[in-house]
Amino acid sequence: MKTLNATNFVDMIESGVNNLSNNHREIDALNVFPVPDGDTGTNMNLTFTTGFKDIKNRPSKHVGQLSKLFSKGLLMGARGNSGVILSQIFRGFSQAVADFEEIDAMQFATAFDSGKKVAYKAVMRPVEGTILTVLRLSSEATLKYVQQASDLSIEDTLNYLIDQAEIALEKTPEMLPVLKEVGVVDSGGAGLVTILKGFQAFLEGRPIRLIDQSHLQQRNVQAQFEHEEFGYCTEFIVRLNEKSLEYFNENSFRVELEALGDSLVVVRDEDIVKVHVHTLTPGDALNLGQRYGEFAKLKIENMAEQHDALSHSIEDLETLTLKVEKPLKEYALISVCAGDGLASYFKELRVDHVVSGGQTMNPSTEDFVEVINNLNAKNIIILPNNSNIILAANQAKAIIEDKNIEVLESKSIPEGIAACINFNPELSLEENLNYMKKAVEHTLSGAVTYAIKDTTFNGVSIKAGDYMAILGKNIVTAVTDKTVALKALVKEMVDESHELITLVCGLDIDDEDAEELSDFFEDEYDVEVELIMGEQPVYSYLVGVE
């Protein structure tokens, strides 16, 4: 086709959305670290799906208008760095086609080049070998190609763009050594190529359909569990039978359960397997468990009923609150974390609102906007506590122009805790930001979690199911015992200049073990240990050293 009209634009986007939805788990698997939180594909999928919902049934005949609506939906739904960058790509795209009812090959190519420019501006320190590189190389080559050719169709232009994007994607391991070592291409770049191939499929008359829409809908609902608390909190203990003792594979079992829900914890101790999962289908989770033995204990709680009961019990109070405007405060703090224990701890540290999220589920820009709009304060400070959430927080700050918002770029839970401890409501904003930033800079952060695949990283051989001690961007060790991993991590982190260890224990750690570890570290290193039962999923331990 020589021009792309509004109807075809919407159908093309839908094909791209479906292709990304069908393949987002493969994109997640390109994560460099073999940890159970590779979420690039998931974040891009949720972002793109949210944007498409805003144009799916719009009766517009103007590509520019639809593109603007699509861009706004992406902007509000953006999750993680990959989702924010994706939203900026199509923000630039929409700016370039704003005045056009239909677009031709030149306008199509120019729009992607505009997307490149806007996306690069959104990232403070762009890293080559990422989605930005794939977009830059492909869009610049395509624009030059269209300028030098004549009478090109939309299909010709997109085909060339994809060819160039695939060439660039294959080069990403040469630009980022860590990709080359692990043997993968950049996940964000792979996500972009997947979207473009969905566009291509529509233009070739073979639009992509969802492979399993009910499964996608379930995952989208699951993605909101920690924020909305719907579904079933399912816990059970299985005593392995004689056959299962020999053949039970904890990692395979975990992968099967991951397909059913979120907030997953699987712990094995000899012949006992303990499971915690939030799912829409608790019966399926129980069926998986029963294949391996008999239940020693099980509990299923309907989180929707708990939520409704709580809502009804405070309904009158909320009504009164709405009638009385909240007093203007000097400060309000927003912190991001996963785990009831951590949420309670942050609130003890003067945090006004905790946004549920973290490694396994990054909150969207809209999540931040909603919280900010409900706070009445002169100064609002956001603590993302995760490097993959900072862009979304900054995007929310840019959207809300009538409030003074500061994003303190904490990249871990220990950094966020240190920042909160150093916040003083009696000080000026400038003084607080200074003290909080210094606290973040002086905090060393580490974590212990399990590996989801076999790999080698920085010379460390890792097997699926191993517990990895992670310090910054390095894996200190990978062993079969989480306690051994933790002790190796702390040994690497602590020296004679340090005075405090903050130990945050996850869902799979009981109080007695936590206390023993706290005592051990205090005796071993002559430091004070701040012990927090964070109840976070995925990460057995989070460690901060100051």
HUVEN-V955884 format. One record per helix or strand. SS is the DSSP state (H for helix, E for strand). FROM is the first residue (numbers start at 1). TO is the last residue. Records with the same first field share a line. If there is no record, write none. Layout:
SS = FROM-TO + FROM-TO
//
This chain:
E = 3-4 + 35-35 + 79-79 + 103-104 + 232-240 + 261-269 + 272-279 + 293-302 + 329-337 + 353-356 + 364-364 + 377-383 + 404-408 + 444-451 + 455-457 + 460-462 + 467-471 + 474-479 + 500-505 + 528-533 + 539-545
H = 6-28 + 40-53 + 63-77 + 80-97 + 105-122 + 131-148 + 154-175 + 177-182 + 187-203 + 213-222 + 225-228 + 242-247 + 250-258 + 282-290 + 303-313 + 315-323 + 340-348 + 365-373 + 390-399 + 413-421 + 429-441 + 482-493 + 511-525
//
